């Protein structure tokens, strides 16, 4: 079953975050993932949620998503993201 990594990002250092954006696509692709949403415009339909940046990444499975997140390939980019943002990240399995 496909899985989706859904990320809400609040950027604290835009210059450093640009480096993260450059490094991440190759790591996602290495685990069969693809970006579905990568920072497009958002509009709140209900509630008071006002995310600064949203990202949705599709993976072939929850296992592949977790492998990507914990991989050596992604670790350097992840450290850059953690240095330059406040992030909320979840995995959702396809129904």
Residue pairs with C-beta under 8 A, 6 or more apart in sequence:
1 61
1 62
1 93
1 94
2 58
2 59
2 60
2 61
2 93
2 94
3 58
3 59
3 60
3 61
3 62
3 64
3 65
3 91
3 92
3 93
3 94
4 36
4 56
4 57
4 58
4 59
4 65
4 91
4 92
4 94
5 33
5 55
5 56
5 57
5 59
5 65
5 68
5 69
5 89
5 90
5 91
6 54
6 55
6 56
6 89
6 90
6 91
6 92
7 54
7 55
7 56
7 57
7 87
7 88
7 89
8 51
8 52
8 53
8 54
8 87
8 88
8 89
9 51
9 52
9 53
9 54
9 55
9 81
9 85
9 86
9 87
10 51
10 52
10 53
10 85
10 86
10 87
11 17
11 52
11 53
11 84
11 85
12 84
12 85
12 86
13 83
13 84
13 85
14 84
16 80
16 83
16 84
17 80
17 81
17 84
17 85
19 80
20 77
20 80
20 81
20 84
20 85
23 76
23 77
23 80
24 74
24 77
24 81
25 35
26 73
27 68
27 71
27 73
27 74
27 77
28 34
28 35
28 57
28 68
30 68
30 71
30 73
31 59
31 64
31 65
31 67
31 68
31 71
32 59
32 60
32 64
33 57
33 58
33 59
33 60
33 64
33 65
33 68
34 57
34 58
35 55
35 56
35 57
35 58
36 56
36 57
36 58
37 54
37 55
37 56
38 55
38 56
39 53
39 54
39 55
40 54
42 50
42 51
42 54
44 50
57 65
59 65
59 68
62 91
62 93
65 91
66 91
68 74
69 78
81 87
